[in-house]
Amino acid sequence: MNGAVEILVVGGGPAGSVAALLLHRLGFQVRLIEASDQPRPHIGEAISLGVHRHLTDLGLGEALDRAGCWSFDKYHEQWERGEAIVRKAPPGSATIDRARFDAALWDLCRDAGVEVRLGQQVKRVDREAGGGWSVRTVDEGCYRAAFLMDATGRRGVLPKARRAFGPRTLALYGYWRGEGLPTCPHIAAGPGCWTWGAPVDGRGFSAILFVDRRALAELGQDLREAYTQGLASTGLLSLLASRAICSVISACDASAWYDEEACGPDFIKIGEAAQSLDPLASMGVQKAIQSARSAAVIVNTLLRRPDAQSIAVACYRDLLNRSAHAHRRATAEIYARSRYADMSFWQARSEGAGAWEMPISLSFSGTAAIKLDMSRLVEHPCLCGDYVELRPALLAGSEREPVAFLGDATIAGVIAEVKSSATWGALRTSLALKRDATTADRICAWLVHNKILTVGAPA
Ligand SMILES: Cc1cc2nc3c(=O)[nH]c(=O)nc-3n(C[C@H](O)[C@H](O)[C@H](O)COP(=O)(O)OP(=O)(O)OC[C@H]3O[C@@H](n4cnc5c(N)ncnc54)[C@H](O)[C@@H]3O)c2cc1C
């Protein structure tokens, strides 16, 4: 039996490590336990600028230096057209060896004073009668804590309440080694699948096939056969197979979902234990870190402001729900652009694409009078510094979802600016004083599009 701690974090992926460190910085007694007893490879190797930004912002940029990123500024795409085109990669695009990256985060946790224990695979978690948790490992170890954080990725150790967000997808992946492999990432569409491949420093060329789970079952259970056929159908195989080999092929679920019971007064699920994104976005690691940051604020509120527990729980559920919808919309747009968009694999994944388009600017006379619908104003729980607090929000969209921030602007600030502006022109000028004109116009367009602001006849 190990001594009880305030917070036990189970799972040492990016989400668990970052959350453990942030909670330690907030003054909690934190223990992080991880199933692997040494650095292990992990899927999820393409990272974006958001990962760099989050880690730098948290003073953890060293993790990327220690992991050694392989940066790229272009990639090959065979998506909308049959032939490959070269596209400019977004700034900050890179691949990382997750064994080194995740281990670098464990080291940074230890350096900061977090207790990290490796080789502790949890097999069972129980709520104790008098409050708190008892957690058992496969080696019959036992840990006790007042608060439990599930950061075990897709596996999850707490009971699941997962809501699917799109069709079931399976990923088949392997690392290719040999001569003549592509030196640039490659994304390609096939009639019933898509593929992503990229060099990963020290591991070879990672090639992943994404296929519908049901369709794969119909093809039979021979993974190598299905993998090879899939890579051939997108053209990736011809770039790999002449002098290179792929020894082991692995499979994992790659469906998108989020957990509707991800938080309560004494537990929270974070990273991929709370939400799984469609890998098309290549945002899993960024989202894991972002969720760790939000979760640290939620947990801080749950444990230090008992009166605010219900708004903290509501805030976390709301964040997950919105993020799931936003990612579904974003990926649907990309699936809809495939040259196979009329085929069933693509239709199922592009459902709803285009439905959320919003005019970016609206042309009204600058002297037109404006009126704000104040009945749409509510109080909504938001992350504010280290705590969850209620903030003014506007109910928007067909679902009447509360929106408390428009980019960097708070709704409270926007409302104050609307109230002090008599005309459309005055409002645009006032908003543009604190931000660029395009962002100011987007805010105006959003208010009008959601029928929160009505623009009348010229005064
Ligand atoms: C096919 C595929 C491709 C992807 N590609 C990308 C990509 O290119 N870029 C990207 O950003 N994201 C990608 N993702 C998503 C990305 O892998 C995840 O979002 C990210 O790893 C989530 O981080 P996490 O910390 O939540 O969980 P994980 O990284 O999964 O970490 C969970 C940790 O918990 C540990 N654990 C599990 N069970 C237990 C247990 N019972 N006891 C103790 N410890 C346990 C595991 O060993 C692991 O270390 C991809 C996902 C898939 C399926």
PDBQT file of the ligand as one rigid body, heavy atoms in Angstrom, charges set to zero:
ROOT
HETATM    1  C1  LIG A 501      -4.261   6.062 -35.995  1.00  0.00    +0.000 C 
HETATM    2  C2  LIG A 501      -4.082   7.321 -35.206  1.00  0.00    +0.000 A 
HETATM    3  C3  LIG A 501      -3.236   8.305 -35.669  1.00  0.00    +0.000 A 
HETATM    4  C4  LIG A 501      -3.046   9.457 -34.933  1.00  0.00    +0.000 A 
HETATM    5  N1  LIG A 501      -2.226  10.425 -35.426  1.00  0.00    +0.000 NA
HETATM    6  C5  LIG A 501      -2.072  11.568 -34.726  1.00  0.00    +0.000 A 
HETATM    7  C6  LIG A 501      -1.183  12.565 -35.213  1.00  0.00    +0.000 A 
HETATM    8  O1  LIG A 501      -0.551  12.426 -36.239  1.00  0.00    +0.000 OA
HETATM    9  N2  LIG A 501      -1.050  13.708 -34.472  1.00  0.00    +0.000 N 
HETATM   10  C7  LIG A 501      -1.724  13.887 -33.298  1.00  0.00    +0.000 A 
HETATM   11  O2  LIG A 501      -1.564  14.945 -32.664  1.00  0.00    +0.000 OA
HETATM   12  N3  LIG A 501      -2.529  12.938 -32.804  1.00  0.00    +0.000 NA
HETATM   13  C8  LIG A 501      -2.726  11.792 -33.498  1.00  0.00    +0.000 A 
HETATM   14  N4  LIG A 501      -3.522  10.813 -32.983  1.00  0.00    +0.000 N 
HETATM   15  C9  LIG A 501      -4.132  11.018 -31.659  1.00  0.00    +0.000 C 
HETATM   16  C10 LIG A 501      -3.091  10.917 -30.543  1.00  0.00    +0.000 C 
HETATM   17  O3  LIG A 501      -2.436   9.697 -30.607  1.00  0.00    +0.000 OA
HETATM   18  C11 LIG A 501      -3.775  11.029 -29.188  1.00  0.00    +0.000 C 
HETATM   19  O4  LIG A 501      -4.759  12.036 -29.235  1.00  0.00    +0.000 OA
HETATM   20  C12 LIG A 501      -2.812  11.368 -28.056  1.00  0.00    +0.000 C 
HETATM   21  O5  LIG A 501      -1.818  10.401 -27.954  1.00  0.00    +0.000 OA
HETATM   22  C13 LIG A 501      -3.627  11.434 -26.767  1.00  0.00    +0.000 C 
HETATM   23  O6  LIG A 501      -2.767  11.662 -25.664  1.00  0.00    +0.000 OA
HETATM   24  P1  LIG A 501      -3.214  11.168 -24.218  1.00  0.00    +0.000 P 
HETATM   25  O7  LIG A 501      -2.166  11.625 -23.286  1.00  0.00    +0.000 OA
HETATM   26  O8  LIG A 501      -4.615  11.537 -23.943  1.00  0.00    +0.000 OA
HETATM   27  O9  LIG A 501      -3.230   9.568 -24.307  1.00  0.00    +0.000 OA
HETATM   28  P2  LIG A 501      -2.074   8.565 -24.723  1.00  0.00    +0.000 P 
HETATM   29  O10 LIG A 501      -1.041   9.256 -25.503  1.00  0.00    +0.000 OA
HETATM   30  O11 LIG A 501      -2.764   7.395 -25.322  1.00  0.00    +0.000 OA
HETATM   31  O12 LIG A 501      -1.428   8.161 -23.321  1.00  0.00    +0.000 OA
HETATM   32  C14 LIG A 501      -2.103   7.311 -22.432  1.00  0.00    +0.000 C 
HETATM   33  C15 LIG A 501      -1.093   6.715 -21.485  1.00  0.00    +0.000 C 
HETATM   34  O13 LIG A 501      -1.790   5.952 -20.511  1.00  0.00    +0.000 OA
HETATM   35  C16 LIG A 501      -1.108   4.746 -20.295  1.00  0.00    +0.000 C 
HETATM   36  N5  LIG A 501      -2.091   3.752 -19.835  1.00  0.00    +0.000 N 
HETATM   37  C17 LIG A 501      -3.073   3.183 -20.557  1.00  0.00    +0.000 A 
HETATM   38  N6  LIG A 501      -3.763   2.320 -19.793  1.00  0.00    +0.000 NA
HETATM   39  C18 LIG A 501      -3.215   2.357 -18.568  1.00  0.00    +0.000 A 
HETATM   40  C19 LIG A 501      -3.475   1.692 -17.354  1.00  0.00    +0.000 A 
HETATM   41  N7  LIG A 501      -4.476   0.807 -17.253  1.00  0.00    +0.000 N 
HETATM   42  N8  LIG A 501      -2.710   1.964 -16.269  1.00  0.00    +0.000 NA
HETATM   43  C20 LIG A 501      -1.691   2.881 -16.345  1.00  0.00    +0.000 A 
HETATM   44  N9  LIG A 501      -1.388   3.541 -17.483  1.00  0.00    +0.000 NA
HETATM   45  C21 LIG A 501      -2.143   3.280 -18.581  1.00  0.00    +0.000 A 
HETATM   46  C22 LIG A 501      -0.502   4.391 -21.643  1.00  0.00    +0.000 C 
HETATM   47  O14 LIG A 501       0.597   3.518 -21.506  1.00  0.00    +0.000 OA
HETATM   48  C23 LIG A 501      -0.126   5.764 -22.168  1.00  0.00    +0.000 C 
HETATM   49  O15 LIG A 501       1.201   6.107 -21.816  1.00  0.00    +0.000 OA
HETATM   50  C24 LIG A 501      -3.728   9.638 -33.698  1.00  0.00    +0.000 A 
HETATM   51  C25 LIG A 501      -4.594   8.648 -33.236  1.00  0.00    +0.000 A 
HETATM   52  C26 LIG A 501      -4.783   7.503 -33.988  1.00  0.00    +0.000 A 
HETATM   53  C27 LIG A 501      -5.721   6.454 -33.478  1.00  0.00    +0.000 C 
ENDROOT
TORSDOF 0
